[in-house]
């Protein structure tokens, strides 16, 4: 018979790492926005329009990615808590 074992400490550590990386991505997103702001001072006309469109596209993709990561992170934390509660409930039955 095979058993499923959960290492709650390692899982929590991994979830914390993901949360930290989400924060780092948000910081990089700010740096990218600053870079586009600097570049916007150099370009005019069609170049400025293309640069603005590129910034909007990148910003939208980053927003989508960050939202997906945040939702997935929250779901993983909820699953972790549910599994830990179930483990404690099962352990108390013995």
N, CA, C and O atoms as a GROMACS GRO file, in nm:
protein
  376
    1UNK      N    1   0.085  -0.117   0.000
    1UNK     CA    2   0.000   0.000   0.000
    1UNK      C    3   0.090   0.124   0.000
    1UNK      O    4   0.182   0.134   0.080
    2UNK      N    5   0.062   0.216  -0.089
    2UNK     CA    6   0.142   0.338  -0.093
    2UNK      C    7   0.070   0.448  -0.016
    2UNK      O    8  -0.053   0.454  -0.010
    3UNK      N    9   0.149   0.533   0.041
    3UNK     CA   10   0.095   0.642   0.123
    3UNK      C   11   0.133   0.775   0.061
    3UNK      O   12   0.238   0.788  -0.003
    4UNK      N   13   0.049   0.871   0.079
    4UNK     CA   14   0.080   1.008   0.039
    4UNK      C   15   0.124   1.082   0.164
    4UNK      O   16   0.048   1.092   0.261
    5UNK      N   17   0.244   1.133   0.162
    5UNK     CA   18   0.297   1.207   0.277
    5UNK      C   19   0.315   1.353   0.237
    5UNK      O   20   0.368   1.383   0.130
    6UNK      N   21   0.272   1.441   0.322
    6UNK     CA   22   0.287   1.584   0.299
    6UNK      C   23   0.390   1.639   0.395
    6UNK      O   24   0.382   1.618   0.516
    7UNK      N   25   0.486   1.708   0.341
    7UNK     CA   26   0.587   1.775   0.422
    7UNK      C   27   0.542   1.921   0.434
    7UNK      O   28   0.578   2.005   0.352
    8UNK      N   29   0.463   1.948   0.536
    8UNK     CA   30   0.401   2.080   0.549
    8UNK      C   31   0.505   2.191   0.562
    8UNK      O   32   0.485   2.301   0.509
    9UNK      N   33   0.615   2.164   0.632
    9UNK     CA   34   0.719   2.266   0.646
    9UNK      C   35   0.781   2.303   0.512
    9UNK      O   36   0.798   2.421   0.482
   10UNK      N   37   0.814   2.202   0.432
   10UNK     CA   38   0.872   2.228   0.300
   10UNK      C   39   0.770   2.295   0.209
   10UNK      O   40   0.804   2.385   0.132
   11UNK      N   41   0.645   2.252   0.218
   11UNK     CA   42   0.540   2.315   0.137
   11UNK      C   43   0.525   2.463   0.173
   11UNK      O   44   0.517   2.548   0.085
   12UNK      N   45   0.522   2.493   0.303
   12UNK     CA   46   0.511   2.633   0.346
   12UNK      C   47   0.630   2.714   0.298
   12UNK      O   48   0.614   2.828   0.256
   13UNK      N   49   0.748   2.655   0.305
   13UNK     CA   50   0.868   2.724   0.258
   13UNK      C   51   0.858   2.755   0.109
   13UNK      O   52   0.893   2.865   0.065
   14UNK      N   53   0.812   2.658   0.032
   14UNK     CA   54   0.796   2.679  -0.112
   14UNK      C   55   0.692   2.786  -0.142
   14UNK      O   56   0.710   2.869  -0.230
   15UNK      N   57   0.582   2.784  -0.068
   15UNK     CA   58   0.479   2.886  -0.086
   15UNK      C   59   0.532   3.025  -0.052
   15UNK      O   60   0.499   3.122  -0.119
   16UNK      N   61   0.614   3.034   0.052
   16UNK     CA   62   0.676   3.161   0.088
   16UNK      C   63   0.771   3.208  -0.022
   16UNK      O   64   0.776   3.327  -0.053
   17UNK      N   65   0.845   3.114  -0.082
   17UNK     CA   66   0.935   3.149  -0.193
   17UNK      C   67   0.857   3.204  -0.312
   17UNK      O   68   0.898   3.303  -0.373
   18UNK      N   69   0.746   3.141  -0.344
   18UNK     CA   70   0.664   3.189  -0.455
   18UNK      C   71   0.612   3.328  -0.425
   18UNK      O   72   0.614   3.415  -0.512
   19UNK      N   73   0.567   3.351  -0.303
   19UNK     CA   74   0.517   3.482  -0.263
   19UNK      C   75   0.626   3.588  -0.274
   19UNK      O   76   0.600   3.700  -0.320
   20UNK      N   77   0.746   3.553  -0.234
   20UNK     CA   78   0.860   3.644  -0.244
   20UNK      C   79   0.890   3.677  -0.390
   20UNK      O   80   0.919   3.792  -0.424
   21UNK      N   81   0.883   3.576  -0.476
   21UNK     CA   82   0.910   3.598  -0.617
   21UNK      C   83   0.803   3.683  -0.683
   21UNK      O   84   0.832   3.760  -0.774
   22UNK      N   85   0.679   3.671  -0.639
   22UNK     CA   86   0.573   3.757  -0.690
   22UNK      C   87   0.605   3.903  -0.656
   22UNK      O   88   0.587   3.991  -0.739
   23UNK      N   89   0.652   3.927  -0.535
   23UNK     CA   90   0.690   4.063  -0.495
   23UNK      C   91   0.806   4.115  -0.580
   23UNK      O   92   0.807   4.232  -0.619
   24UNK      N   93   0.901   4.029  -0.608
   24UNK     CA   94   1.015   4.069  -0.692
   24UNK      C   95   0.971   4.103  -0.834
   24UNK      O   96   1.021   4.198  -0.893
   25UNK      N   97   0.877   4.026  -0.887
   25UNK     CA   98   0.825   4.054  -1.021
   25UNK      C   99   0.754   4.189  -1.022
   25UNK      O  100   0.765   4.264  -1.120
   26UNK      N  101   0.683   4.222  -0.916
   26UNK     CA  102   0.616   4.352  -0.907
   26UNK      C  103   0.718   4.465  -0.906
   26UNK      O  104   0.694   4.571  -0.965
   27UNK      N  105   0.832   4.444  -0.840
   27UNK     CA  106   0.938   4.545  -0.839
   27UNK      C  107   0.996   4.562  -0.979
   27UNK      O  108   1.020   4.674  -1.023
   28UNK      N  109   1.019   4.451  -1.049
   28UNK     CA  110   1.073   4.457  -1.185
   28UNK      C  111   0.972   4.526  -1.277
   28UNK      O  112   1.011   4.601  -1.367
   29UNK      N  113   0.845   4.501  -1.254
   29UNK     CA  114   0.741   4.566  -1.334
   29UNK      C  115   0.752   4.718  -1.320
   29UNK      O  116   0.736   4.791  -1.419
   30UNK      N  117   0.778   4.766  -1.201
   30UNK     CA  118   0.797   4.909  -1.178
   30UNK      C  119   0.920   4.960  -1.252
   30UNK      O  120   0.917   5.069  -1.310
   31UNK      N  121   1.028   4.882  -1.250
   31UNK     CA  122   1.150   4.921  -1.323
   31UNK      C  123   1.123   4.930  -1.473
   31UNK      O  124   1.172   5.021  -1.540
   32UNK      N  125   1.046   4.836  -1.526
   32UNK     CA  126   1.012   4.837  -1.669
   32UNK      C  127   0.930   4.961  -1.703
   32UNK      O  128   0.954   5.025  -1.805
   33UNK      N  129   0.835   4.996  -1.618
   33UNK     CA  130   0.754   5.116  -1.640
   33UNK      C  131   0.842   5.241  -1.640
   33UNK      O  132   0.822   5.331  -1.722
   34UNK      N  133   0.939   5.246  -1.549
   34UNK     CA  134   1.031   5.360  -1.546
   34UNK      C  135   1.115   5.368  -1.673
   34UNK      O  136   1.139   5.476  -1.725
   35UNK      N  137   1.159   5.252  -1.723
   35UNK     CA  138   1.237   5.249  -1.846
   35UNK      C  139   1.155   5.303  -1.963
   35UNK      O  140   1.205   5.382  -2.043
   36UNK      N  141   1.031   5.261  -1.973
   36UNK     CA  142   0.945   5.312  -2.080
   36UNK      C  143   0.923   5.462  -2.066
   36UNK      O  144   0.916   5.533  -2.166
   37UNK      N  145   0.914   5.511  -1.944
   37UNK     CA  146   0.897   5.656  -1.923
   37UNK      C  147   1.018   5.733  -1.974
   37UNK      O  148   1.003   5.839  -2.036
   38UNK      N  149   1.136   5.679  -1.949
   38UNK     CA  150   1.258   5.744  -1.998
   38UNK      C  151   1.263   5.739  -2.150
   38UNK      O  152   1.294   5.839  -2.214
   39UNK      N  153   1.232   5.624  -2.207
   39UNK     CA  154   1.233   5.610  -2.353
   39UNK      C  155   1.130   5.701  -2.420
   39UNK      O  156   1.153   5.749  -2.531
   40UNK      N  157   1.019   5.725  -2.354
   40UNK     CA  158   0.913   5.809  -2.410
   40UNK      C  159   0.960   5.952  -2.433
   40UNK      O  160   0.904   6.022  -2.517
   41UNK      N  161   1.061   5.995  -2.360
   41UNK     CA  162   1.113   6.132  -2.378
   41UNK      C  163   1.197   6.144  -2.504
   41UNK      O  164   1.225   6.255  -2.548
   42UNK      N  165   1.238   6.032  -2.562
   42UNK     CA  166   1.328   6.032  -2.678
   42UNK      C  167   1.251   6.023  -2.809
   42UNK      O  168   1.292   6.082  -2.909
   43UNK      N  169   1.140   5.951  -2.810
   43UNK     CA  170   1.068   5.924  -2.934
   43UNK      C  171   0.953   6.020  -2.955
   43UNK      O  172   0.892   6.069  -2.860
   44UNK      N  173   0.923   6.044  -3.084
   44UNK     CA  174   0.809   6.127  -3.122
   44UNK      C  175   0.734   6.058  -3.235
   44UNK      O  176   0.787   5.966  -3.297
   45UNK      N  177   0.614   6.101  -3.261
   45UNK     CA  178   0.537   6.052  -3.374
   45UNK      C  179   0.507   5.903  -3.366
   45UNK      O  180   0.464   5.852  -3.263
   46UNK      N  181   0.529   5.835  -3.481
   46UNK     CA  182   0.496   5.692  -3.491
   46UNK      C  183   0.580   5.609  -3.394
   46UNK      O  184   0.531   5.510  -3.339
   47UNK      N  185   0.705   5.649  -3.373
   47UNK     CA  186   0.790   5.577  -3.278
   47UNK      C  187   0.735   5.584  -3.137
   47UNK      O  188   0.736   5.485  -3.064
   48UNK      N  189   0.687   5.701  -3.099
   48UNK     CA  190   0.629   5.719  -2.966
   48UNK      C  191   0.501   5.637  -2.952
   48UNK      O  192   0.476   5.577  -2.847
   49UNK      N  193   0.421   5.635  -3.058
   49UNK     CA  194   0.297   5.556  -3.054
   49UNK      C  195   0.327   5.408  -3.042
   49UNK      O  196   0.262   5.337  -2.965
   50UNK      N  197   0.426   5.360  -3.119
   50UNK     CA  198   0.463   5.218  -3.114
   50UNK      C  199   0.519   5.183  -2.976
   50UNK      O  200   0.489   5.076  -2.922
   51UNK      N  201   0.599   5.273  -2.920
   51UNK     CA  202   0.656   5.249  -2.787
   51UNK      C  203   0.545   5.244  -2.682
   51UNK      O  204   0.546   5.159  -2.593
   52UNK      N  205   0.450   5.335  -2.692
   52UNK     CA  206   0.338   5.337  -2.599
   52UNK      C  207   0.256   5.208  -2.609
   52UNK      O  208   0.215   5.151  -2.508
   53UNK      N  209   0.234   5.161  -2.733
   53UNK     CA  210   0.159   5.037  -2.752
   53UNK      C  211   0.235   4.918  -2.694
   53UNK      O  212   0.176   4.830  -2.632
   54UNK      N  213   0.367   4.916  -2.714
   54UNK     CA  214   0.449   4.808  -2.657
   54UNK      C  215   0.442   4.810  -2.505
   54UNK      O  216   0.432   4.705  -2.442
   55UNK      N  217   0.446   4.929  -2.446
   55UNK     CA  218   0.437   4.940  -2.301
   55UNK      C  219   0.302   4.887  -2.251
   55UNK      O  220   0.297   4.814  -2.152
   56UNK      N  221   0.196   4.923  -2.320
   56UNK     CA  222   0.064   4.875  -2.280
   56UNK      C  223   0.054   4.722  -2.290
   56UNK      O  224  -0.003   4.657  -2.203
   57UNK      N  225   0.110   4.666  -2.399
   57UNK     CA  226   0.108   4.521  -2.417
   57UNK      C  227   0.186   4.450  -2.306
   57UNK      O  228   0.137   4.353  -2.247
   58UNK      N  229   0.305   4.498  -2.279
   58UNK     CA  230   0.389   4.437  -2.175
   58UNK      C  231   0.324   4.451  -2.039
   58UNK      O  232   0.322   4.357  -1.959
   59UNK      N  233   0.269   4.568  -2.011
   59UNK     CA  234   0.203   4.591  -1.883
   59UNK      C  235   0.084   4.497  -1.866
   59UNK      O  236   0.063   4.442  -1.758
   60UNK      N  237   0.007   4.479  -1.972
   60UNK     CA  238  -0.109   4.390  -1.967
   60UNK      C  239  -0.066   4.245  -1.943
   60UNK      O  240  -0.127   4.174  -1.863
   61UNK      N  241   0.039   4.202  -2.013
   61UNK     CA  242   0.088   4.065  -1.995
   61UNK      C  243   0.140   4.044  -1.853
   61UNK      O  244   0.114   3.939  -1.792
   62UNK      N  245   0.212   4.142  -1.800
   62UNK     CA  246   0.262   4.130  -1.663
   62UNK      C  247   0.147   4.128  -1.562
   62UNK      O  248   0.150   4.052  -1.466
   63UNK      N  249   0.046   4.212  -1.585
   63UNK     CA  250  -0.071   4.212  -1.497
   63UNK      C  251  -0.138   4.075  -1.496
   63UNK      O  252  -0.172   4.022  -1.390
   64UNK      N  253  -0.158   4.019  -1.616
   64UNK     CA  254  -0.221   3.888  -1.626
   64UNK      C  255  -0.140   3.782  -1.553
   64UNK      O  256  -0.194   3.700  -1.479
   65UNK      N  257  -0.008   3.783  -1.576
   65UNK     CA  258   0.079   3.685  -1.513
   65UNK      C  259   0.077   3.699  -1.361
   65UNK      O  260   0.066   3.600  -1.289
   66UNK      N  261   0.088   3.822  -1.312
   66UNK     CA  262   0.088   3.844  -1.168
   66UNK      C  263  -0.046   3.804  -1.105
   66UNK      O  264  -0.049   3.745  -0.997
   67UNK      N  265  -0.155   3.835  -1.173
   67UNK     CA  266  -0.287   3.795  -1.121
   67UNK      C  267  -0.298   3.643  -1.116
   67UNK      O  268  -0.346   3.588  -1.016
   68UNK      N  269  -0.254   3.575  -1.222
   68UNK     CA  270  -0.260   3.428  -1.224
   68UNK      C  271  -0.173   3.369  -1.114
   68UNK      O  272  -0.213   3.275  -1.046
   69UNK      N  273  -0.053   3.424  -1.097
   69UNK     CA  274   0.037   3.373  -0.994
   69UNK      C  275  -0.021   3.395  -0.854
   69UNK      O  276  -0.012   3.308  -0.768
   70UNK      N  277  -0.080   3.512  -0.832
   70UNK     CA  278  -0.137   3.544  -0.702
   70UNK      C  279  -0.255   3.452  -0.671
   70UNK      O  280  -0.266   3.401  -0.559
   71UNK      N  281  -0.341   3.430  -0.768
   71UNK     CA  282  -0.456   3.341  -0.748
   71UNK      C  283  -0.408   3.198  -0.722
   71UNK      O  284  -0.459   3.131  -0.632
   72UNK      N  285  -0.312   3.152  -0.801
   72UNK     CA  286  -0.259   3.017  -0.782
   72UNK      C  287  -0.194   3.003  -0.645
   72UNK      O  288  -0.210   2.901  -0.579
   73UNK      N  289  -0.121   3.106  -0.603
   73UNK     CA  290  -0.056   3.106  -0.472
   73UNK      C  291  -0.160   3.095  -0.361
   73UNK      O  292  -0.144   3.017  -0.267
   74UNK      N  293  -0.266   3.173  -0.372
   74UNK     CA  294  -0.372   3.170  -0.271
   74UNK      C  295  -0.440   3.033  -0.267
   74UNK      O  296  -0.469   2.980  -0.159
   75UNK      N  297  -0.466   2.976  -0.384
   75UNK     CA  298  -0.528   2.844  -0.388
   75UNK      C  299  -0.437   2.738  -0.327
   75UNK      O  300  -0.483   2.649  -0.256
   76UNK      N  301  -0.308   2.748  -0.354
   76UNK     CA  302  -0.212   2.653  -0.297
   76UNK      C  303  -0.207   2.666  -0.145
   76UNK      O  304  -0.200   2.565  -0.075
   77UNK      N  305  -0.212   2.789  -0.095
   77UNK     CA  306  -0.212   2.809   0.050
   77UNK      C  307  -0.338   2.752   0.113
   77UNK      O  308  -0.333   2.691   0.220
   78UNK      N  309  -0.452   2.772   0.047
   78UNK     CA  310  -0.577   2.717   0.098
   78UNK      C  311  -0.573   2.564   0.098
   78UNK      O  312  -0.619   2.501   0.194
   79UNK      N  313  -0.519   2.505  -0.007
   79UNK     CA  314  -0.508   2.359  -0.014
   79UNK      C  315  -0.414   2.308   0.094
   79UNK      O  316  -0.440   2.206   0.158
   80UNK      N  317  -0.304   2.379   0.114
   80UNK     CA  318  -0.208   2.341   0.218
   80UNK      C  319  -0.276   2.343   0.356
   80UNK      O  320  -0.261   2.250   0.434
   81UNK      N  321  -0.351   2.448   0.383
   81UNK     CA  322  -0.421   2.458   0.512
   81UNK      C  323  -0.525   2.347   0.527
   81UNK      O  324  -0.539   2.290   0.635
   82UNK      N  325  -0.596   2.317   0.420
   82UNK     CA  326  -0.697   2.211   0.425
   82UNK      C  327  -0.633   2.075   0.450
   82UNK      O  328  -0.684   1.995   0.528
   83UNK      N  329  -0.521   2.049   0.383
   83UNK     CA  330  -0.453   1.920   0.402
   83UNK      C  331  -0.396   1.909   0.543
   83UNK      O  332  -0.400   1.802   0.604
   84UNK      N  333  -0.344   2.020   0.595
   84UNK     CA  334  -0.289   2.017   0.730
   84UNK      C  335  -0.401   1.994   0.832
   84UNK      O  336  -0.382   1.919   0.929
   85UNK      N  337  -0.515   2.057   0.812
   85UNK     CA  338  -0.628   2.037   0.903
   85UNK      C  339  -0.678   1.892   0.896
   85UNK      O  340  -0.710   1.832   0.998
   86UNK      N  341  -0.684   1.837   0.776
   86UNK     CA  342  -0.726   1.698   0.760
   86UNK      C  343  -0.626   1.604   0.826
   86UNK      O  344  -0.665   1.507   0.890
   87UNK      N  345  -0.498   1.634   0.810
   87UNK     CA  346  -0.394   1.552   0.873
   87UNK      C  347  -0.408   1.554   1.025
   87UNK      O  348  -0.398   1.451   1.090
   88UNK      N  349  -0.432   1.673   1.081
   88UNK     CA  350  -0.449   1.684   1.226
   88UNK      C  351  -0.575   1.611   1.273
   88UNK      O  352  -0.576   1.547   1.378
   89UNK      N  353  -0.680   1.622   1.194
   89UNK     CA  354  -0.805   1.553   1.229
   89UNK      C  355  -0.785   1.402   1.227
   89UNK      O  356  -0.829   1.331   1.317
   90UNK      N  357  -0.718   1.352   1.123
   90UNK     CA  358  -0.692   1.208   1.114
   90UNK      C  359  -0.599   1.161   1.226
   90UNK      O  360  -0.617   1.052   1.280
   91UNK      N  361  -0.501   1.243   1.260
   91UNK     CA  362  -0.407   1.205   1.366
   91UNK      C  363  -0.477   1.200   1.501
   91UNK      O  364  -0.443   1.117   1.586
   92UNK      N  365  -0.575   1.287   1.522
   92UNK     CA  366  -0.644   1.288   1.652
   92UNK      C  367  -0.738   1.168   1.667
   92UNK      O  368  -0.783   1.138   1.777
   93UNK      N  369  -0.766   1.100   1.557
   93UNK     CA  370  -0.854   0.984   1.563
   93UNK      C  371  -0.784   0.862   1.621
   93UNK      O  372  -0.848   0.764   1.658
   94UNK      N  373  -0.651   0.868   1.630
   94UNK     CA  374  -0.576   0.752   1.681
   94UNK      C  375  -0.556   0.761   1.828
   94UNK      O  376  -0.496   0.672   1.888
   0.00000   0.00000   0.00000
